């Protein structure tokens, strides 16, 4: 059984307001709400993985007409909680940003020049290691360090 993170059940999800009643939404039970992620690393994660995104950093989704739950079944790819559980592939520029700023926290890997570099920034220390294969890198990131 999968243990997927879902914004609807996440305690970090916040509704910061509702739209005003207008002629376009008068048929609704209530206007839709605006859901944002309240995680401390949400904005840094959004800016890292969606640098050219047109939405506001931290925006998750709008609520539907009858509840206060966001109209999204899982979580966006920039979810900070996801980055703690599953390594995210990034490019060289993003890798240097994570190493320099130590934000966002999580697990990352970079495949370039026949080397796979793992970045473990879960504690904010940005530990790095180079590996010959992606599999070994992912094992290191998930703390399955074996004797070599």
Secondary structure as UniProt FT lines:
FT   HELIX           7..9
FT   TURN            11..12
FT   STRAND          13..18
FT   TURN            23..27
FT   STRAND          33..37
FT   TURN            40..41
FT   HELIX           42..49
FT   TURN            51..52
FT   TURN            57..58
FT   STRAND          59..63
FT   TURN            77..78
FT   HELIX           80..85
FT   STRAND          88..89
FT   HELIX           92..101
FT   STRAND          107..112
FT   TURN            113..114
FT   STRAND          115..120
FT   STRAND          127..131
FT   HELIX           134..141
FT   TURN            142..143
//
